[in-house]
Structures are given as structure tokens and as C-alpha cells.
Amino acid sequence: MRTDDRTTATAAIQEAAQDHGLQDGATVRKKTSELREVIRHLVRNRAAVIGLVIIGGFVFTSVFAPLFATHEPLRTELGNRLQPPSREHLLGTDELGRDLFSRMLYGGRISLNIGVISVLIGVMIGVPIGAISGYFGGRLDILTQRFIDIMIAFPGILLAIVVVTVLGVGVENVMIATGIASIPIYARLVRGSVLAIKEQSYVAAAYAAGLGDGRIIFRQILPNCLAPIIVQSTFQIATSILWAAGLGFLGLGAQAPTPEWGAILSNGRAYIRTAHHLTTYPGLAILLMVLGFNLVGDGLRDALDPKTR
């Protein structure tokens, strides 16, 4: 590289670093300040705080389910079947005499695991696809987006049903199915962000400095896509929990005697007139958990958007 070219590239890098706040000390202070601002804005959002409390309650009771459970969730007592809520059985018993409260606690574990793991699958696969597609463009972008269009053409729950039908029923396959169904969402989201970010001056400076495409994508571009990814992930956890409950309700999710909310809801529909608690409490649990993640997602979206702060 000639001296004048090297000088030009160095100047471009320094200018981009100053514009983008990449100086070490300044960057740390700026990121800390931004994080505090996001947290302060999130705490001021009452709906988001309510959502955090709901999620925190479900996470706490699910993680420490053995401490809160009053009975063994799989133990059957046919003599106590379909009992209404009482002091001994806080939420009543199911058709086999199993304690519904204990089964709900352990079912929360399964729902949270499905929501989080399926989102991780979607992020790990969808984000690189969207980043590579948006960065390189051309025929690769066209082919990738046409494949994504085919996936998006199927409603998420329908695509999950197709995947479960191919892989077989079970909790693990539900995680994989809901994760695959979320891939096109992340691919489209990240591609749109990358198309805008790759035109920034610091990306051009990194390219002029001779950085490889991989380093530019994963060190310069993707870190600036974190905000929309985080917000989408919060909403997607709620959606995945709904999809998992729907698959369980249809008999394609967790199989007996696994205490999964959708399966509990499905088993209780036959007794909805005589023992409505079998459907009421699982339905309320699904509603509250999905509501909590949606409230937090709305709060994060407002907190991470400088225009709304």
C-alpha cells in the first residue's frame, strides 16, 4: 500500500472511530451512560415493570418448583380425581387425581425452556443468514430471500406443525420446530438492519483498512443490530410459548405424563363443565406469561429507541 493510501485509510478510520464513538475510554463511558438511560427509561415504564414482575414470578417459581410444589406432580390418586381447589390441593386435582398446582409449577419450566431455546435457535441461524444476505447482496441475497419468502408464506404455527410431523412429537422436537419457525423472522429483521448499517462511514473505513468481510460483519455491523434483535427476541419468546402450547393442545407437543401447560389444557377440556379449573388455570398461566413478555418487549422497544426517550 502506498504512503498516501495508507494515510488516507488511517484518516478515514480515525474519523469513523470519532463519529461512531469507538475510542476506548469514550466508548466505555458512552455505553455505560446509554445503558443507564435505557434502564432508567425502562423502570419508568409501568407496563414494562409489571411485565418484569410477571416474568420474574414465573421464573422464580419454575426454577424453585421442587420447593413450592405441595405434591409429586406425577403421583396419581384416583380417589381424589377432579377435586376443586382446596387447602390440600390449591388448584384442585386433574382427571387422575394429580395435584394441579404442582403440575403447573413444573409446566412453567417446560414453557420457559421452549421459549428461550427456540429463540436461541432462531437467533443462531436466522441472524447469520440475514447478515450475510444483506452484506453481500447480489444473487446470494436473491436466492436467500426467496427461500425466506417460502418459509414466511407458512404461518408460524403451521410451519411448526409441519416440522413436528416430520421429526415426531416430544418437547425437544417442539423446541426445534418453534426455533425453525422463527428463523425467517430474524433473517428479515437483520437483513434490513445490515442494509442500512453497511452504508455507514465506519464500515467503509474498516473495509478500506483491509479488514475481512467476516470481521466487518461480526465486529462492526452485528453489534449495532443488537437493539432490534433483543426486542424481537422478547416478543418471540412469547410467541414460541403460544406455539408450544398450541402444539401441546393438539397432542403434538409434550406427551403424558409430562406436565406441560398446553397438554394440561387439552386434557381438561373434556371436563370443562364439571371441573373448569383444569382449563382455567393453565389458560390464565399462558395468558399471563405471554402478556409479561409482550409488556417487557414494548418497554424495551421504547427504551432502546432514542426517538422515544
Phi, psi and omega in degrees: 000133180289163185297317181292324177294319180296320180295319179296316180296319180296318180295320180296320180295315180296320178295317179294323179296319179293318180295322187263001178071042184262005174292136191306299184296316181295324181295315180300314180296321181293316180295320178296317179297317180295319179298316178298320179295319178296314180297317180298317179294322181292320181293329179286343180276107185297320180297319179294321178296318177299317178298318178297321178296318179297311180297316179300321178296315179294318180296315182297311182291331179285317180295320181256034180305318179300333180281327183267337183296132180270343180217165172291123187295339182258358183281127180262143176221089186299337178288343181246022184293143176059035177281141178287169178304138182209182179293325180283318179240101191300323179246015180087190179234161181266195185292346178248011178080013179279143182291120185289324180299314179295321180292326178293321179298312180288330177294329176298325176301313183295315181297316179294319178298316180298314181298313184289313184293320179296323177293320176300319177298314180298320180291314184296331181259315185290321182295310176300321179299312180295322181293313181294319180298313182288328184285313185275326179063206176065212183294325178299318179295318181296312181296317180297315183289331176291322176294320177296322178300320179296318179294320180292334180299334177269130172304148186306314182293325178292319177296321177296321178297318179298316181295317179296323178298323180284315185277331184108163183280163180136157183297315182299318180290331175295318177301314180296317183295313180291329176294316178297321180294338180268352181302310182297332179296313180289324180299315179292318181298311183290322179301315179298321178293319182294321179301326179279320186287326185292350177271357182287159185293325183291332175289318177297323179293319178297320178293320180293331180282356177091014177292144180289162181300320181298316179293323179294317182292310189270345181250333184252320188266305186300322177303333179272002174257004187296321184303305179295329179293317180297315180297313180297323180296322178297314177294323185290329175299315178299316180296319180295323177296319177295315179299317180296319178296321178296318178295320177296322178296325180277357181085013181257000182257228180298139182258154180303142005262023182300127183278083179251140189302316180296320179292320177299317178298318180294317180293329183279347183294336178288344183240026187295334179274327183263334181215072186293344180295339180291336178252332183294309186289317175297321178297319178293322179296315178297316180300312183293318181295316178296319178299318180300312180293324178292321178295317178295320178299317177298318179295318178295321179299317179289321183289327183273352180262111181302334183292335183262358182266000000 
